Amino acid sequence: MTERTCGDAAVAVARAGVCGFARTVREYYFRGDAACYEWDLMKWLRKPEREGRAKRRIGFAISVPMCSAVREAMGMIAPSSWHAVRQGAGW
C-alpha cells in the first residue's frame, strides 16, 4: 500500500477542479488558505507538464501558516522593503 499525504489530497482536489472547467476556460487561478500550504500542491501548480487540460499555466496564491519562526523572520525585514506584488511583475 502506498502512503498518502495531505499534499496528495490537495493535488487531487486542485486537479479535479481544473479539469472540471469548461473547455472554453483559458486562464486558471488557484487561491488557498494556510491549509493549502503543501509542497506537493505548490509543485503541481508550478509545473507546466501536467496532464490533460491542466497543462496551462496556473496562477496561484497560498497563505503561509503564521508560526513564531515566520513571524520572527518577517520582523527582520525593514518596513521600507515590503511592496505590493502585481500581476505582470514577473509572474
HELIX and SHEET records of a PDB file:
HELIX    1   1 CYS A    6  CYS A   19  1                                  14    
HELIX    2   2 ALA A   34  CYS A   36  5                                   3    
HELIX    3   3 TRP A   39  ARG A   46  1                                   8    
HELIX    4   4 GLY A   52  LYS A   55  5                                   4    
HELIX    5   5 SER A   68  GLY A   75  1                                   8    
HELIX    6   6 PRO A   79  SER A   81  5                                   3    
SHEET    1   A 2 TYR A  28  GLY A  32  0                                        
SHEET    2   A 2 ILE A  58  ILE A  62  1                                        
END                                                                             
